[in-house]
């Protein structure tokens, strides 16, 4: 994350240390905004990214771009990334009494440290990437200027913005269900749901784990 922090601070210094919006407009024109917004969804980003200093710095830089550009391109790009991530979670929306995350966790090659790789736990990393984008959007909408508030409200009130709100509300129900089932990982293991996958986890971590296998505060 130190690399992300240094790159973002470098970009912010270029954009903010200028009396006009020329640098900002050129940055957006040259396609610099899209890779900057894609940072939270990179496969090697840790699942704690949403609460990290690097994420806050990305949010600060995006807010500077929003303020200087005087349009909602930043918010729309965030919407686009959220839409792509939600599509990757579509399997979790199907009716099921089982936990997709527990299944993913149990079938990982390294069940005791599965969250280190987006390849072994893609659903978990996708959910945590969505958390990062939620953090970015909350920061972007905390603006004092009336014209910027108008831009934010207009983008959230658009057809795309309302669709994103609806999809996030549906995802919330899924996450609540998954969070409840993740509690099954803690002893006593006297549950019938996801029993085969739970037995794989018990075998991997032992009958009395001394720590939580998954930190559900990031989910």
Residue pairs with C-beta under 8 A, 6 or more apart in sequence:
1 45
1 46
1 49
1 52
1 53
1 54
2 54
4 39
4 45
4 54
4 57
4 58
5 53
5 54
5 57
8 36
8 39
8 54
8 57
8 58
8 61
9 57
11 27
11 32
11 36
11 61
12 57
12 60
12 61
12 64
14 23
14 27
15 23
15 24
15 27
15 61
15 64
15 65
15 68
16 64
18 24
21 68
21 69
21 70
24 64
24 65
24 68
24 69
25 68
25 69
27 33
27 65
28 65
28 69
28 73
33 65
33 73
33 74
33 77
34 77
36 58
36 61
36 62
37 62
37 74
37 77
37 78
37 81
37 136
38 81
39 45
39 58
40 49
40 50
40 55
40 58
40 81
40 129
40 132
40 133
40 136
41 81
41 84
41 85
41 126
41 129
41 132
41 133
43 118
43 119
43 125
44 118
45 125
45 129
45 132
46 52
47 115
47 124
47 125
47 128
47 218
48 128
48 218
49 55
49 128
49 129
49 132
50 128
50 131
50 132
50 134
50 135
50 218
51 218
55 132
55 135
55 136
56 139
58 136
59 135
59 136
59 139
59 140
60 139
62 74
62 78
62 136
62 139
62 140
63 139
63 140
63 143
65 74
66 72
66 74
66 75
66 140
66 143
66 148
66 151
67 143
67 145
67 148
70 147
70 148
70 151
71 151
72 151
72 152
72 154
72 155
74 140
75 137
75 140
75 151
75 152
75 155
75 156
75 161
76 155
76 160
78 133
78 136
78 137
78 140
79 155
79 160
79 161
79 164
81 133
82 130
82 133
82 164
82 167
82 168
83 160
83 163
83 164
83 167
85 126
85 129
85 130
85 133
86 130
86 167
86 168
86 171
88 122
88 123
88 126
89 123
89 126
89 127
89 171
89 174
91 100
91 123
92 100
92 123
92 174
92 178
93 170
93 174
97 193
98 181
98 193
98 194
98 197
99 177
99 178
99 181
99 182
99 184
99 193
99 194
99 197
100 123
100 178
101 121
101 123
101 124
101 178
101 181
101 182
101 214
101 219
102 181
102 182
102 184
102 185
102 194
102 197
102 198
102 201
103 194
103 197
104 114
104 120
104 121
104 122
104 123
104 124
105 111
105 114
105 121
105 124
105 197
105 201
105 213
105 214
106 194
106 196
106 197
106 198
106 200
106 201
107 197
107 200
108 114
108 120
108 121
109 120
110 116
110 120
111 200
111 201
111 204
111 205
111 213
112 204
112 205
112 213
114 120
114 121
114 124
115 121
115 124
115 125
115 214
118 125
124 214
124 219
127 175
127 219
128 218
128 219
130 168
130 171
131 218
131 219
134 168
140 152
141 152
141 156
143 149
143 152
155 161
156 162
156 165
175 219
178 219
179 216
179 219
181 193
181 194
182 214
182 216
182 219
183 216
184 191
184 193
184 194
184 198
185 198
185 201
185 209
185 212
185 213
185 214
186 209
186 212
187 207
187 208
187 209
189 198
189 202
189 207
191 198
201 213
205 213
